[in-house]
Amino acid sequence: MEPAEPEAATVEVEQVTGTKVVAEQPLEAPVTYDLSEQQAALIFDSPLQTLGGAETSLATLRGKQLLVVNVASACGLTPQYEMLQSIHEKYQARGFSVVGFPCNQFGGQEPGTPEEILAFGKEQFGVTFPLMQKVDTNGDKRHPIYQSLTQVKDAQGKAGDVMWNFEKFLLSADGKEVTRFRPTILPDDPQLILILEAGLPN
């Protein structure tokens, strides 16, 4: 059974596109968890391809603080791309990067080809952060990176499947810690930014 798009919580933010993004207010403060060596190895050493077809892995970004996000082009939360690009630009000189993982598992909202996804991000939101090839975040074909990340608990103490598009995992620059934020927590949420700024390597 396919998960339902999250409903939620409280504040609506009007975007320039005219689309409303609902911002969820966490019931509890986010909790940062330690990664085991095995979890970290899955995250950083698992093979990836960029949308341009280049072979890579997150090991090429080790030493930077990373915000890993499963993205989609036709979702009610898609305007979060703009906020993701904004924080990427603001903090990249201090050793931070957003990394996007397109995923078509939630309502079929990322059906495009790699070329279409890349063009959409650049043309609609000026995206310059890395975008990887489509992956599964849940199910039998879950990518190894998400096999590791989905073991991490959110602010309410719940681990397991990614809930919907635009779920966020903030990885520390040393690759040893991670904090999980559910989809409707905006990229510029004060609690997310507080943890991000505290962990910047530069």
C-alpha beads as a LAMMPS data file, in Angstrom:
LAMMPS data file: protein, C-alpha beads

202 atoms
201 bonds

1 atom types
1 bond types

-500.0 500.0 xlo xhi
-500.0 500.0 ylo yhi
-500.0 500.0 zlo zhi

Masses

1 110.0

Atoms # bond

1 1 1 0.000 0.000 0.000
2 1 1 1.431 3.359 -1.021
3 1 1 1.915 5.888 1.797
4 1 1 -0.391 8.867 1.922
5 1 1 0.935 12.358 1.417
6 1 1 1.576 13.868 4.850
7 1 1 -0.969 16.242 6.269
8 1 1 -0.016 18.578 8.625
9 1 1 0.647 20.562 11.252
10 1 1 0.465 24.252 11.257
11 1 1 2.069 27.048 9.344
12 1 1 1.546 27.656 5.623
13 1 1 4.264 29.439 3.686
14 1 1 3.251 31.023 0.373
15 1 1 5.883 30.541 -2.323
16 1 1 6.466 32.689 -5.401
17 1 1 5.065 29.841 -7.480
18 1 1 1.740 30.258 -5.698
19 1 1 2.046 26.790 -4.191
20 1 1 1.550 26.483 -0.467
21 1 1 3.969 24.443 1.591
22 1 1 2.762 23.282 4.973
23 1 1 5.446 23.542 7.625
24 1 1 5.203 21.048 10.434
25 1 1 6.218 22.140 13.907
26 1 1 8.120 19.293 15.595
27 1 1 6.476 17.932 18.720
28 1 1 9.929 17.303 20.175
29 1 1 13.357 18.789 19.591
30 1 1 15.334 16.926 16.902
31 1 1 17.766 14.329 18.232
32 1 1 21.196 13.707 16.704
33 1 1 22.265 10.055 16.623
34 1 1 25.670 8.421 16.314
35 1 1 26.258 6.267 13.242
36 1 1 27.972 2.908 13.546
37 1 1 30.962 2.241 11.304
38 1 1 28.788 -0.070 9.208
39 1 1 26.047 2.561 8.809
40 1 1 28.600 5.213 7.843
41 1 1 30.217 2.868 5.310
42 1 1 26.853 2.246 3.602
43 1 1 26.191 5.968 3.401
44 1 1 29.566 7.129 2.155
45 1 1 30.954 4.183 0.184
46 1 1 27.884 2.942 -1.719
47 1 1 28.185 3.575 -5.484
48 1 1 26.043 6.346 -6.969
49 1 1 25.506 7.992 -10.321
50 1 1 24.831 11.669 -10.811
51 1 1 21.946 12.733 -13.034
52 1 1 24.604 13.439 -15.634
53 1 1 25.680 9.779 -15.531
54 1 1 29.001 10.176 -13.709
55 1 1 30.046 7.474 -11.246
56 1 1 30.445 8.828 -7.725
57 1 1 29.736 8.261 -4.019
58 1 1 29.175 10.474 -0.997
59 1 1 32.801 9.778 -0.064
60 1 1 33.705 12.540 -2.534
61 1 1 31.885 14.960 -0.205
62 1 1 33.331 13.626 3.047
63 1 1 34.499 16.440 5.277
64 1 1 31.436 18.488 4.384
65 1 1 28.216 18.634 6.322
66 1 1 25.498 17.150 4.089
67 1 1 21.717 17.495 3.930
68 1 1 20.463 14.399 2.104
69 1 1 16.963 14.883 0.664
70 1 1 14.725 12.698 -1.513
71 1 1 13.295 15.139 -4.060
72 1 1 10.419 15.148 -6.549
73 1 1 9.328 17.530 -9.306
74 1 1 5.521 17.229 -9.075
75 1 1 4.832 17.241 -5.345
76 1 1 3.079 19.766 -3.134
77 1 1 6.403 20.044 -1.299
78 1 1 8.426 20.699 -4.475
79 1 1 8.783 24.435 -3.647
80 1 1 11.149 23.297 -0.893
81 1 1 13.707 23.110 -3.728
82 1 1 13.949 26.905 -3.486
83 1 1 14.778 26.795 0.235
84 1 1 17.231 23.940 -0.271
85 1 1 19.068 25.946 -2.918
86 1 1 19.047 28.991 -0.641
87 1 1 20.708 27.238 2.306
88 1 1 23.115 25.471 -0.061
89 1 1 24.276 28.836 -1.397
90 1 1 24.394 30.428 2.056
91 1 1 26.552 27.769 3.714
92 1 1 28.523 26.047 0.940
93 1 1 31.611 28.181 1.500
94 1 1 31.633 26.946 5.098
95 1 1 31.677 23.278 4.124
96 1 1 28.018 22.411 3.579
97 1 1 26.139 20.830 0.688
98 1 1 22.622 19.690 -0.068
99 1 1 22.492 16.368 -1.947
100 1 1 19.267 15.494 -3.773
101 1 1 18.046 11.967 -4.469
102 1 1 15.102 11.917 -6.910
103 1 1 12.568 9.247 -6.004
104 1 1 9.374 8.171 -7.773
105 1 1 7.941 6.028 -4.955
106 1 1 5.550 8.601 -3.526
107 1 1 2.538 9.179 -5.738
108 1 1 4.641 8.765 -8.893
109 1 1 5.695 12.401 -8.488
110 1 1 9.159 12.058 -10.044
111 1 1 8.429 10.298 -13.361
112 1 1 10.898 12.191 -15.553
113 1 1 14.143 11.181 -17.200
114 1 1 17.448 12.273 -15.661
115 1 1 17.654 15.056 -18.250
116 1 1 14.133 16.261 -17.421
117 1 1 14.749 16.216 -13.663
118 1 1 18.016 18.115 -14.032
119 1 1 16.469 20.706 -16.334
120 1 1 13.484 21.173 -14.029
121 1 1 15.672 21.856 -11.000
122 1 1 17.874 24.329 -12.844
123 1 1 15.145 26.156 -14.742
124 1 1 12.561 26.396 -11.960
125 1 1 14.773 26.824 -8.893
126 1 1 18.328 27.478 -10.084
127 1 1 19.539 24.260 -8.447
128 1 1 23.324 23.915 -8.276
129 1 1 23.637 21.278 -5.541
130 1 1 24.385 17.664 -6.534
131 1 1 21.480 15.572 -7.821
132 1 1 21.862 11.814 -8.057
133 1 1 20.101 9.275 -10.242
134 1 1 16.690 8.086 -9.022
135 1 1 16.731 5.701 -6.080
136 1 1 14.213 3.792 -3.981
137 1 1 14.143 4.967 -0.385
138 1 1 11.790 2.213 0.812
139 1 1 10.983 -1.406 -0.021
140 1 1 12.973 -4.366 -1.277
141 1 1 15.019 -2.218 -3.674
142 1 1 15.859 0.439 -1.085
143 1 1 19.245 1.971 -1.886
144 1 1 22.013 1.029 0.598
145 1 1 22.309 4.674 1.673
146 1 1 18.666 4.619 2.726
147 1 1 19.069 1.170 4.312
148 1 1 21.326 2.988 6.736
149 1 1 19.492 6.298 7.042
150 1 1 16.081 4.765 7.718
151 1 1 17.469 3.153 10.875
152 1 1 17.736 6.664 12.345
153 1 1 14.907 7.937 14.569
154 1 1 13.104 11.232 14.033
155 1 1 12.185 13.824 16.679
156 1 1 9.316 11.627 17.854
157 1 1 11.569 8.605 18.249
158 1 1 10.325 6.815 15.117
159 1 1 12.688 5.073 12.703
160 1 1 11.741 3.159 9.556
161 1 1 10.478 4.082 6.117
162 1 1 10.827 7.502 4.573
163 1 1 7.401 9.119 4.922
164 1 1 7.188 11.112 1.660
165 1 1 9.176 13.322 -0.702
166 1 1 11.583 15.822 0.864
167 1 1 12.517 13.909 3.998
168 1 1 15.838 15.240 5.260
169 1 1 18.896 13.720 6.922
170 1 1 21.603 16.090 8.187
171 1 1 24.977 14.325 8.236
172 1 1 27.831 15.737 10.294
173 1 1 31.051 16.752 8.541
174 1 1 32.971 13.890 10.172
175 1 1 30.348 11.414 8.973
176 1 1 29.653 10.122 12.468
177 1 1 26.303 11.721 13.324
178 1 1 22.915 12.230 11.672
179 1 1 19.700 14.097 12.475
180 1 1 16.410 13.197 10.779
181 1 1 13.727 15.687 9.742
182 1 1 10.387 14.577 8.292
183 1 1 9.157 15.961 4.933
184 1 1 7.102 18.910 6.135
185 1 1 9.914 20.309 8.271
186 1 1 11.130 23.106 6.017
187 1 1 14.798 23.368 5.032
188 1 1 15.036 26.720 6.813
189 1 1 13.294 25.515 9.984
190 1 1 15.025 27.207 12.955
191 1 1 15.814 23.910 14.688
192 1 1 17.349 22.458 11.527
193 1 1 19.396 25.613 10.945
194 1 1 20.568 25.640 14.581
195 1 1 22.020 22.130 14.251
196 1 1 23.388 22.911 10.779
197 1 1 25.219 26.058 11.905
198 1 1 26.609 24.348 15.022
199 1 1 28.133 21.604 12.869
200 1 1 29.668 23.617 10.029
201 1 1 33.329 22.656 9.586
202 1 1 34.438 26.163 8.526

Bonds

1 1 1 2
2 1 2 3
3 1 3 4
4 1 4 5
5 1 5 6
6 1 6 7
7 1 7 8
8 1 8 9
9 1 9 10
10 1 10 11
11 1 11 12
12 1 12 13
13 1 13 14
14 1 14 15
15 1 15 16
16 1 16 17
17 1 17 18
18 1 18 19
19 1 19 20
20 1 20 21
21 1 21 22
22 1 22 23
23 1 23 24
24 1 24 25
25 1 25 26
26 1 26 27
27 1 27 28
28 1 28 29
29 1 29 30
30 1 30 31
31 1 31 32
32 1 32 33
33 1 33 34
34 1 34 35
35 1 35 36
36 1 36 37
37 1 37 38
38 1 38 39
39 1 39 40
40 1 40 41
41 1 41 42
42 1 42 43
43 1 43 44
44 1 44 45
45 1 45 46
46 1 46 47
47 1 47 48
48 1 48 49
49 1 49 50
50 1 50 51
51 1 51 52
52 1 52 53
53 1 53 54
54 1 54 55
55 1 55 56
56 1 56 57
57 1 57 58
58 1 58 59
59 1 59 60
60 1 60 61
61 1 61 62
62 1 62 63
63 1 63 64
64 1 64 65
65 1 65 66
66 1 66 67
67 1 67 68
68 1 68 69
69 1 69 70
70 1 70 71
71 1 71 72
72 1 72 73
73 1 73 74
74 1 74 75
75 1 75 76
76 1 76 77
77 1 77 78
78 1 78 79
79 1 79 80
80 1 80 81
81 1 81 82
82 1 82 83
83 1 83 84
84 1 84 85
85 1 85 86
86 1 86 87
87 1 87 88
88 1 88 89
89 1 89 90
90 1 90 91
91 1 91 92
92 1 92 93
93 1 93 94
94 1 94 95
95 1 95 96
96 1 96 97
97 1 97 98
98 1 98 99
99 1 99 100
100 1 100 101
101 1 101 102
102 1 102 103
103 1 103 104
104 1 104 105
105 1 105 106
106 1 106 107
107 1 107 108
108 1 108 109
109 1 109 110
110 1 110 111
111 1 111 112
112 1 112 113
113 1 113 114
114 1 114 115
115 1 115 116
116 1 116 117
117 1 117 118
118 1 118 119
119 1 119 120
120 1 120 121
121 1 121 122
122 1 122 123
123 1 123 124
124 1 124 125
125 1 125 126
126 1 126 127
127 1 127 128
128 1 128 129
129 1 129 130
130 1 130 131
131 1 131 132
132 1 132 133
133 1 133 134
134 1 134 135
135 1 135 136
136 1 136 137
137 1 137 138
138 1 138 139
139 1 139 140
140 1 140 141
141 1 141 142
142 1 142 143
143 1 143 144
144 1 144 145
145 1 145 146
146 1 146 147
147 1 147 148
148 1 148 149
149 1 149 150
150 1 150 151
151 1 151 152
152 1 152 153
153 1 153 154
154 1 154 155
155 1 155 156
156 1 156 157
157 1 157 158
158 1 158 159
159 1 159 160
160 1 160 161
161 1 161 162
162 1 162 163
163 1 163 164
164 1 164 165
165 1 165 166
166 1 166 167
167 1 167 168
168 1 168 169
169 1 169 170
170 1 170 171
171 1 171 172
172 1 172 173
173 1 173 174
174 1 174 175
175 1 175 176
176 1 176 177
177 1 177 178
178 1 178 179
179 1 179 180
180 1 180 181
181 1 181 182
182 1 182 183
183 1 183 184
184 1 184 185
185 1 185 186
186 1 186 187
187 1 187 188
188 1 188 189
189 1 189 190
190 1 190 191
191 1 191 192
192 1 192 193
193 1 193 194
194 1 194 195
195 1 195 196
196 1 196 197
197 1 197 198
198 1 198 199
199 1 199 200
200 1 200 201
201 1 201 202
